[in-house]
């Protein structure tokens, strides 16, 4: 058999030649696998950190939303209280009830754009009634300011909801990337361990 190999021009490597080549092969694989492993680990750590930060942000946003909803209702409640004190005693029950209905509409879960339209119409109507009943401009200014604050709360609420939606989309994308890359990360870890053990074994054989 060895004669046939020699005749074919193939030289069998000695143990002293073979072991350094095997050692070099394992070193090369280790270098490649470690590089890919470190890059992947860095990427996964970044995604996991982003996901953690997104969770914190969502908690803060949920808390802020509750505050804004409450503030918005308080502003409308204050406006209604001022009207009940200053204007309603001068109005007939039907007109007073109509104003209460308009405030109820404003208090509802509506878009800020719709809220602005109802608010403008409400304030115009209030202006006419105030002139008609001889109520001073101070009341209109106070009511207008509270309605504007309520709408500002609604605008911020809308912004938060849009941010939450974006966070959810980003989070879904990152979770998908984590799921996609984790098997490769695990496989690389296993290959690195295997080559480290093989390298350790063959280096001992060199001695």
Secondary structure, DSSP 8 states (H G I E B T S, - for coil): -HHHHHHTT-----HHHHHHHHHHHHHHHHHHHHHHHHHHHHHHHHHHHHHHHHHHHHHHHHHHHHHHHHHHHHHHHHHHHHHHHHTGGGS-HHHHHHHHHHHHHHHSS--HHHHHHHHHHHHHHHHHHHHHHT--HHHHHHHHHHHHHHHHHHHHHHHHHHHHHHHHHHHHHHHHHHHHHHHHHHHHHHHHHHHHHHHHHHHHHH-
